[in-house]
Amino acid sequence: MGDIFTAVFGSEAEEQYILQCMSYILIFMAGATFLTLLFENVPYGRYATSKYGFPVNVKLAWFVQELPAFVLPVFLVLKSSAAQLSETANRFLIAMYFCHYVHRSLVYPFLIRGGKPTPFFSFALAFVFCIYNGYLQIRHLSHFAEYPKDWVRHPWFIAGFVLWLLGWLVNVHSDHILRNLRKPGETGYKIPVGGMFEYVSGANFLGEIVEWSGFALAAHSIHSAAFAIFTFVVLSSRAVAHHKWYLAKFEDYPKSRKALIPFVF
Ligand SMILES: NC(=O)c1ccc[n+]([C@@H]2O[C@H](COP(=O)([O-])OP(=O)(O)OC[C@H]3O[C@@H](n4cnc5c(N)ncnc54)[C@H](OP(=O)(O)O)[C@@H]3O)[C@@H](O)[C@H]2O)c1
């Protein structure tokens, strides 16, 4: 793409520098988010309040907010003529990213059962995050990232890929368990059972944290590490909040169940 982005950023080197800066900004935002989450839960789902704007239908909110994380990367890949796109490692990593976001943006929203409407502020933040991170991850992988020829056989790549796959499966399976707690039309909460919920209250969050940590290990870049750190901060806080919420709401909540890390925490 010789190239909208080069025109916007001046040169490829300049754009590469900006992608690095965006990664450090994301890590800084993770720190700021960590501090904020000490005082308040991210306001959607069971913590939604009218204080954060008018309610957006939950299926519409998830579909629209996550869509840029799919559409923008598709555009970036289709328009890129960089050699990176013919490299096995780059292709694998891009496929891993898309595997998650095809499900998250095109499948997950339409399966939600009885979810609470999303406050506009939370919806808008998620929308902006998906544009920012979609550009950061896929522009880097499709245009700039360079790996040794045999990187897909490197222990770091293999370990990262296995973690990513396990995490993705746990995430999708756990979201499936949660959704099936409700019959069509129900909106209340029940104690999740089965799968990783036998060990932790935040099984879906544990899956997603492991998934993006594996992706970061396989991709070995500041860009992917920033995404994994941000995910860890947001979702570990949510797992702890849900765990406390379950203990307060259900007297018969399993006492041995932890918040996020089986047997430990
Ligand atoms: N990468 C990231 O930074 C990031 C950030 C946020 C979310 N996510 C992912 O997005 C997915 C959804 O996240 P989330 O925060 O919405 O998860 P969540 O709070 O666990 O809720 C998921 C869905 O299940 C329902 N639900 C949850 N617990 C239930 C229970 N005990 N009984 C009946 N229904 C229950 C919720 O309904 P209600 O709406 O009524 O609560 C909601 O529709 C997860 O896979 C998460 O990992 C990723």
The ligand as a Tripos MOL2 file, in Angstrom:
@<TRIPOS>MOLECULE
LIG
   48    52     1     0     0
SMALL
NO_CHARGES

@<TRIPOS>ATOM
      1 N1         -9.6230   -8.5230   26.0420 N.am      1 LIG1
      2 C1        -10.2910   -7.7070   26.8590 C.2       1 LIG1
      3 O1         -9.7240   -6.7000   27.3010 O.2       1 LIG1
      4 C2        -11.7430   -7.9910   27.2290 C.ar      1 LIG1
      5 C3        -12.4650   -7.0320   27.9460 C.ar      1 LIG1
      6 C4        -13.7770   -7.3160   28.3130 C.ar      1 LIG1
      7 C5        -14.3490   -8.5420   27.9810 C.ar      1 LIG1
      8 N2        -13.6480   -9.4580   27.2750 N.ar      1 LIG1
      9 C6        -14.2330  -10.7860   26.9640 C.3       1 LIG1
     10 O2        -15.5900  -10.6450   26.5710 O.3       1 LIG1
     11 C7        -16.3760  -11.7220   27.0930 C.3       1 LIG1
     12 C8        -17.5680  -11.1700   27.9070 C.3       1 LIG1
     13 O3        -17.0420  -10.3870   28.9630 O.3       1 LIG1
     14 P1        -17.9710   -9.9110   30.1560 P.3       1 LIG1
     15 O4        -17.1520   -9.0080   31.0030 O.co2     1 LIG1
     16 O5        -19.2850   -9.4300   29.6160 O.co2     1 LIG1
     17 O6        -18.2300  -11.3200   30.9160 O.3       1 LIG1
     18 P2        -19.2820  -11.6420   32.0700 P.3       1 LIG1
     19 O7        -19.4630  -10.4940   32.9830 O.co2     1 LIG1
     20 O8        -18.8510  -12.9580   32.6380 O.co2     1 LIG1
     21 O9        -20.6790  -11.8370   31.2770 O.3       1 LIG1
     22 C9        -20.7400  -12.6390   30.1290 C.3       1 LIG1
     23 C10       -22.2100  -12.9200   29.7980 C.3       1 LIG1
     24 O10       -22.7260  -13.9350   30.6410 O.3       1 LIG1
     25 C11       -23.7750  -13.4310   31.4680 C.3       1 LIG1
     26 N3        -23.5070  -13.9780   32.8080 N.ar      1 LIG1
     27 C12       -22.3460  -13.8000   33.5100 C.ar      1 LIG1
     28 N4        -22.4170  -14.4570   34.6970 N.ar      1 LIG1
     29 C13       -23.6340  -15.0380   34.7320 C.ar      1 LIG1
     30 C14       -24.2930  -15.8420   35.7240 C.ar      1 LIG1
     31 N5        -23.6980  -16.1750   36.8680 N.pl3     1 LIG1
     32 N6        -25.5660  -16.2700   35.4630 N.ar      1 LIG1
     33 C15       -26.1540  -15.9540   34.2780 C.ar      1 LIG1
     34 N7        -25.5820  -15.2050   33.3140 N.ar      1 LIG1
     35 C16       -24.3250  -14.7470   33.5290 C.ar      1 LIG1
     36 C17       -23.6920  -11.9190   31.4130 C.3       1 LIG1
     37 O11       -24.9570  -11.3230   31.5830 O.3       1 LIG1
     38 P3        -25.1430   -9.8160   32.2160 P.3       1 LIG1
     39 O12       -24.7920   -8.8540   31.1160 O.co2     1 LIG1
     40 O13       -26.5880   -9.7760   32.5940 O.co2     1 LIG1
     41 O14       -24.2000   -9.7010   33.3960 O.co2     1 LIG1
     42 C18       -23.1450  -11.7210   29.9960 C.3       1 LIG1
     43 O15       -24.1740  -11.8100   29.0490 O.3       1 LIG1
     44 C19       -15.4390  -12.5860   27.9310 C.3       1 LIG1
     45 O16       -15.0270  -13.6870   27.1540 O.3       1 LIG1
     46 C20       -14.2580  -11.6820   28.2100 C.3       1 LIG1
     47 O17       -13.0670  -12.4300   28.3480 O.3       1 LIG1
     48 C21       -12.3500   -9.2080   26.8910 C.ar      1 LIG1
@<TRIPOS>BOND
     1     1     2 1
     2     2     3 2
     3     2     4 1
     4     4     5 ar
     5     4    48 ar
     6     5     6 ar
     7     6     7 ar
     8     7     8 ar
     9     8     9 1
    10     8    48 ar
    11     9    10 1
    12     9    46 1
    13    10    11 1
    14    11    12 1
    15    11    44 1
    16    12    13 1
    17    13    14 1
    18    14    15 2
    19    14    16 1
    20    14    17 1
    21    17    18 1
    22    18    19 2
    23    18    20 1
    24    18    21 1
    25    21    22 1
    26    22    23 1
    27    23    24 1
    28    23    42 1
    29    24    25 1
    30    25    26 1
    31    25    36 1
    32    26    27 ar
    33    26    35 ar
    34    27    28 ar
    35    28    29 ar
    36    29    30 ar
    37    29    35 ar
    38    30    31 1
    39    30    32 ar
    40    32    33 ar
    41    33    34 ar
    42    34    35 ar
    43    36    37 1
    44    36    42 1
    45    37    38 1
    46    38    39 2
    47    38    40 1
    48    38    41 1
    49    42    43 1
    50    44    45 1
    51    44    46 1
    52    46    47 1
@<TRIPOS>SUBSTRUCTURE
     1 LIG1         1 GROUP 0 **** ****
